[in-house]
């Protein structure tokens, strides 16, 4: 009965049925109309973000270009001129040092045992060897780092000449007061600077410094050998003094025991047996003779060590004079030549280029 009434109500209400039938399929067209609108909104926001990003890139590039042309260009020119002045001054100083080193050729290797090597000399030679090793490494690092610095700046300047967004319109002229001519000239300047550094090599300087460092190392070893011999000389001398004192004590005991002042009485006058007296006398005489032999052997060892010490002093002095006369002038001459080459190359870089010069 209830099912029949429900069917009759459904059949008698066509408007309701039509409204219900039209409402269900109407959901998809409404959603279909919202999807293109969302895509349009997303595209608009993307275009706005792209425009803002492009404007930000142009603003940043304009600020970088302004700093490059207004500040970096002047600072790089000042740096190049300062480097030129530095290498000119170094050339003058090294030429003066080379002249002084040439005067050392009049030194003589003749010396005496009164002027041996001391611990202070030994430590100073070690410090010299370490300083030369540091100088050798620092010279190589300086040549490499200044080339790397100039080449990195040149490559960066070339990048600043490229538009950041080629397919976009350039920024308004009022946003930057920089001129591309300054950037091109600065890039050409850095390119000349890099080529000038590439043409100057420090191989001879490194070789000369390394040679003198090796001579200092050899000299340090010779001084160490000399000091070892000197320690043995002092040891033998102390041993000889000790044995001599012991001999004097034995002799004093012997003569005090078997001699009386003024009379010459022997121990027999004290009631001691004559045989015992003679036995002790022979033993004391034997001990004196034995200690004299030991002293003679010790004195011979001391004389041998003293001869070795004199030879060690001569070897050290000869190596010192050879190093000072042969190796040291070569260091200053190589440094003077290297400084002159760098000064000449930087002088050409600092001069204004021809008007038709272009960036490679």
C-alpha positions in Angstrom: 0.0 0.0 0.0 2.8 2.4 0.9 4.7 1.4 -2.3 1.6 2.1 -4.4 1.2 5.6 -2.8 4.9 6.4 -3.4 4.6 5.4 -7.1 1.4 7.5 -7.5 3.1 10.5 -6.0 6.1 10.1 -8.2 4.0 9.8 -11.3 1.7 12.7 -10.4 4.7 15.2 -9.8 6.4 15.5 -13.2 7.8 18.9 -12.4 9.5 17.6 -9.4 10.9 14.7 -11.3 12.1 17.0 -14.0 13.8 19.3 -11.5 15.4 16.4 -9.8 16.6 14.9 -13.1 18.1 18.2 -14.2 19.9 19.0 -10.9 22.2 16.0 -10.8 23.8 16.4 -14.3 24.1 20.1 -13.7 27.0 19.7 -11.2 29.6 18.9 -14.0 28.9 21.9 -16.2 29.4 24.2 -13.1 32.7 22.6 -12.3 33.7 22.7 -16.0 33.1 26.4 -16.1 35.4 26.9 -13.0 38.5 25.0 -14.3 39.4 27.3 -17.2 39.0 30.3 -14.9 41.5 28.7 -12.4 44.0 28.1 -15.2 43.6 31.7 -16.3 44.3 32.9 -12.7 47.4 30.7 -12.4 48.8 31.9 -15.7 48.2 35.5 -14.7 50.0 35.0 -11.4 52.9 33.2 -13.2 53.2 36.1 -15.7 53.2 38.6 -12.8 55.9 36.6 -10.9 58.0 36.3 -14.1 57.7 40.0 -14.7 58.7 40.8 -11.1 61.6 38.4 -11.3 62.8 39.8 -14.6 62.6 43.3 -13.2 64.5 42.2 -10.1 67.2 40.6 -12.2 67.5 43.8 -14.3 67.6 45.9 -11.2 70.3 43.7 -9.6 72.3 43.6 -12.8 72.1 47.4 -13.1 73.3 47.8 -9.6 76.2 45.4 -10.2 77.1 47.2 -13.4 77.0 50.5 -11.6 79.3 49.2 -8.8 81.6 47.7 -11.5 81.9 50.9 -13.5 81.9 53.4 -10.7 84.0 51.6 -8.0 85.5 48.3 -9.2 87.1 49.8 -12.3 88.9 52.5 -10.2 90.0 50.0 -7.6 91.4 47.6 -10.1 93.4 50.4 -11.8 94.8 51.4 -8.4 95.6 47.8 -7.6 97.5 47.4 -10.8 99.5 50.6 -10.4 100.2 49.6 -6.7 101.5 46.2 -7.9 103.7 48.0 -10.5 105.2 50.3 -7.8 105.7 47.3 -5.5 107.7 45.3 -8.1 109.7 48.3 -9.1 110.7 48.8 -5.4 111.5 45.1 -5.1 113.7 45.2 -8.2 115.7 48.1 -6.7 116.1 46.4 -3.3 117.1 43.1 -4.8 119.6 44.8 -7.1 121.2 46.4 -4.1 121.2 43.1 -2.2 122.8 41.4 -5.2 125.5 44.1 -5.2 126.3 43.5 -1.5 126.3 39.8 -2.1 128.9 40.2 -4.8 131.2 42.0 -2.4 131.2 38.8 -0.3 133.4 37.1 -2.9 136.4 38.5 -1.0 135.8 36.3 2.0 138.3 33.7 2.9 137.6 30.2 4.3 140.7 30.3 6.5 139.9 30.3 10.2 141.1 29.1 13.5 139.8 26.9 16.4 139.3 30.1 18.3 136.2 30.9 16.2 134.2 27.6 16.1 130.5 27.1 15.5 128.3 27.7 18.5 124.8 26.5 19.4 123.5 30.0 18.5 125.1 29.6 15.0 123.5 26.2 14.6 120.0 27.4 15.6 120.4 30.4 13.3 121.3 28.2 10.3 118.2 26.1 11.1 116.1 29.2 11.1 117.6 30.3 7.8 116.8 26.9 6.3 113.2 27.1 7.4 112.9 30.7 6.2 114.2 29.8 2.8 111.7 26.9 2.6 108.9 29.3 3.5 110.1 31.8 0.9 110.2 29.1 -1.8 106.6 28.1 -1.1 105.4 31.7 -0.7 106.9 32.7 -4.1 105.2 29.9 -5.9 101.9 30.6 -4.2 102.1 34.3 -4.9 102.7 33.7 -8.6 99.8 31.3 -8.8 97.3 33.2 -6.7 97.8 36.5 -8.5 97.2 34.8 -11.9 94.2 33.0 -10.6 92.8 36.3 -9.1 93.2 38.2 -12.3 91.8 35.4 -14.5 88.8 35.0 -12.2 88.0 38.7 -12.3 88.4 38.7 -16.1 86.0 35.8 -16.5 83.5 37.4 -14.2 83.7 40.7 -16.1 83.0 38.8 -19.3 79.9 37.4 -17.7 78.6 40.8 -16.8 78.7 41.8 -20.5 76.1 39.2 -21.3 72.5 40.2 -20.9 70.9 38.3 -18.0 67.6 37.5 -19.9 68.2 37.7 -23.7 64.6 37.3 -24.7 63.3 40.1 -22.5 63.4 43.8 -23.1 66.3 45.6 -21.4 65.7 47.7 -18.3 65.0 51.4 -18.7 67.9 53.6 -19.2 67.1 55.6 -16.1 67.7 52.6 -13.8 71.4 52.6 -14.4 74.0 55.2 -15.2 76.7 52.7 -16.3 78.0 52.6 -19.8 78.9 49.4 -21.6 82.1 51.1 -22.9 83.6 51.1 -19.4 82.8 47.4 -18.9 84.4 46.5 -22.3 87.5 48.6 -21.5 87.8 47.1 -18.0 87.5 43.6 -19.4 90.2 44.3 -22.0 92.4 45.7 -19.2 92.0 42.6 -17.1 92.7 40.4 -20.2 96.0 42.3 -20.8 96.8 41.9 -17.1 96.2 38.2 -17.2 98.3 37.7 -20.3 101.1 39.8 -18.8 101.2 37.5 -15.7 101.1 34.4 -17.9 104.2 35.6 -19.8 106.4 36.1 -16.6 107.6 32.8 -15.0 109.2 32.4 -11.6 111.1 29.1 -12.4 114.5 30.7 -12.1 113.6 32.3 -8.8 112.3 29.1 -7.4 115.4 27.2 -8.5 117.7 29.8 -6.9 115.8 29.9 -3.6 115.7 26.1 -3.5 119.5 25.9 -4.2 120.3 28.2 -1.3 117.9 26.4 1.0 119.7 23.2 0.1 123.1 24.8 0.9 121.7 26.0 4.2 120.6 22.4 5.0 124.0 21.1 4.2 125.6 23.7 6.3 123.3 22.9 9.2 124.4 19.3 9.0 128.1 20.2 8.9 127.6 22.5 11.9 125.9 19.6 13.8 128.9 17.3 13.1 131.3 20.0 14.3 129.3 20.5 17.5 129.4 16.7 18.1 133.2 16.7 17.7 133.4 19.7 20.0 131.4 17.9 22.7 133.8 14.9 22.4 136.8 17.3 22.8 135.3 18.7 26.0 134.5 15.2 27.2 138.1 14.1 26.6 139.5 17.2 28.2 137.4 16.7 31.3 138.5 13.1 31.5 142.2 14.1 31.1 141.8 16.6 33.9 140.2 14.0 36.2 142.9 11.5 35.5 145.6 14.1 36.1 144.1 15.0 39.5 143.9 11.3 40.5 147.6 10.8 39.5 148.7 13.8 41.5 146.8 12.4 44.5 148.4 9.0 44.1 151.9 10.5 43.8 151.3 12.7 46.8 150.2 9.7 48.9 153.2 7.7 47.7 155.8 10.3 48.4 154.2 11.4 51.7 154.1 7.8 52.9 157.7 6.8 52.0 159.6 10.0 52.5 160.1 12.2 55.5 161.3 15.7 55.2 165.0 16.3 55.9 166.0 12.9 57.2 165.1 10.3 54.6 164.0 7.7 57.2 161.9 4.9 55.8 159.0 3.1 57.3 161.4 0.7 58.9 162.1 3.2 61.6 158.5 2.9 62.7 158.9 -0.8 63.3 157.3 -2.1 60.2 158.9 -5.0 58.3 161.2 -4.2 55.5 159.5 -6.7 53.1 156.1 -5.2 53.6 157.5 -1.8 53.0 159.1 -2.9 49.7 155.8 -4.5 48.6 153.8 -1.4 49.2 156.4 0.7 47.4 156.2 -1.5 44.3 152.4 -1.5 44.3 152.3 2.3 44.6 154.9 2.6 41.9 152.9 0.3 39.6 149.7 2.3 40.2 151.5 5.5 39.4 152.9 4.0 36.2 149.5 2.7 35.2 147.8 6.0 35.7 150.5 7.7 33.7 149.8 5.3 30.8 146.1 6.1 31.1 146.8 9.8 31.0 149.0 9.4 27.9 146.3 7.4 26.1 143.7 10.0 27.1 145.9 12.8 26.0 146.4 11.1 22.6 142.6 10.7 22.2 142.2 14.4 23.1 144.7 15.4 20.5 143.0 13.3 17.8 139.6 14.8 18.6 141.1 18.3 18.5 142.5 17.6 15.0 139.1 16.3 14.0 137.5 19.4 15.4 139.9 21.7 13.5 139.0 19.8 10.3 135.3 20.1 11.0 135.7 23.8 11.6 137.5 24.2 8.2 134.8 22.2 6.5 132.0 24.3 8.0 133.7 27.5 7.2 134.4 26.4 3.6 130.8 25.4 3.1 129.6 28.7 4.6 131.8 30.8 2.3 130.9 28.7 -0.8 127.2 29.2 0.0 127.5 32.9 0.6 129.7 33.5 -2.5 127.9 31.1 -4.9 124.3 30.6 -3.9 123.3 33.8 -2.2 124.1 36.2 -5.1 122.1 34.0 -7.5 119.0 34.3 -5.3 119.1 38.1 -5.4 120.0 38.3 -9.0 117.0 36.0 -9.9 114.7 38.0 -7.7 115.9 41.2 -9.3 115.3 39.8 -12.8 111.9 38.4 -11.9 110.8 41.8 -10.3 112.1 43.7 -13.4 110.1 41.4 -15.7 106.9 41.8 -13.7 107.4 45.6 -13.5 108.0 45.9 -17.2 104.9 43.7 -18.0 102.6 45.7 -15.6 103.9 49.0 -17.0 102.7 47.9 -20.4 99.3 46.9 -18.9 98.9 50.3 -17.1 99.6 52.3 -20.2 96.4 53.3 -22.2 95.7 50.7 -24.9 95.4 51.6 -28.6 92.0 52.9 -29.7 91.3 49.9 -31.9 92.0 47.4 -29.2 89.2 44.8 -28.7 88.5 42.1 -26.2 89.6 38.7 -27.3 
